[in-house]
Amino acid sequence: MTRVTIRFEDTLYRRIASGASESGTSTAAYIRDILDRYEGTDAAGYHARFDELQAATIQIFAIMVATVGAQTPDLLAKGMREARILLLERGLLDPEVPQS
């Protein structure tokens, strides 16, 4: 097994040590478990939870878009323009991609 040395801020280490103690495991085993879940090897871990949240969010937005678009198309167009601006500002949308 490879060994790695990591330096933690004191407050973070206390949280990690407390979590390890509460789960009845060593600090090293606790950290390995966190890293395993974060790296996606645990099917019900970190990434799976965000995938579920993202899927639910997309479904909710799809319903909202369909409803608003059917009732007030102008409001939908305005919301889409504002969303595009926000996504561009945060670097989440390629400015070269044309608007649809």
N, C-alpha and C positions, 0 to 999 in steps of 0.2 A: 504494500500500500504506500502510495506517495504521501509525503508529508508537506504541508504548507503552513507557513506562519502568517497570521493575519493580525493586524493591530486594530483594535476597536476603541472608539470613544468610551469612556467609563460608563456613561448612561446607557449606551447601547449594550455593552457587555452585561450590565446588571439586568437588563430586560431579557437578554438571551439566557443568562444563568438562571433567572427566575423561571422562565419558560421551561428550561430543561428540568429544573427541580420539580415543577408542577407536573410534568409529564413522566417523572420517575426515570429519567435517563441522564447520561452524562452530557456535559456541554458540547463536547465534540460530536457525539451521536446526534444530538439535537440539531446542530448546525448542518451536519451531513443530510439529515432528513429535510431540512428547509431547502438546501441546495438541490436535492433530488426533486422535490416538488416544484421548485422554481424552474428547473431546467426541463420540465415537461415529462419526466419519466413516470410520474404518478398520474394515471389517467383521470383521477378526480382531484388533482392538485391545482396549483396556482393558475396555469394557463386555461384549464378546463373551466374554471369558475368565470374567468373573463370572457371566454367564448360564449358561455351561457348568457352572461349579462349583455354582451354585444348582440347576440341573436334576439333576445327579448327587446332590446332597444330598437333594433332595426324593424322588428315587427310593429312596435308601437308607432314609430315614425311613419311607416308605410300606411298604417290605418289613418293616422292624422293627415297625411298628405292626400290620401284618397278623399277623405271627408272634406277638407278645406278646398281641394281642387274642384270638387263637385259643387260646392256651395258658393265659393268666391274665388274664381280663377285668378283674379288680379292680386288678391292677397297671397295666394300660393306663389305667384311669380315674384312678388316682392320678398317673400320669405326665402325663396331660393337664391335670389340675388344677395341678400344679407348673409345667408349661410355660406355662399361662395366667398364673400369678402372675409368672413371669419376664418374659413379654412385656409385661404391664401395667406392671411396674416400669421397664422400659426405654422405655416410650412407643411400643411397636410394635404395640399392640392397642388398639382403641377400647373404653374401659370401658363404653360405651353398647351395644355389640354383645352380644346375649345369648349365653350358652354353648349349645353344641349337644351 
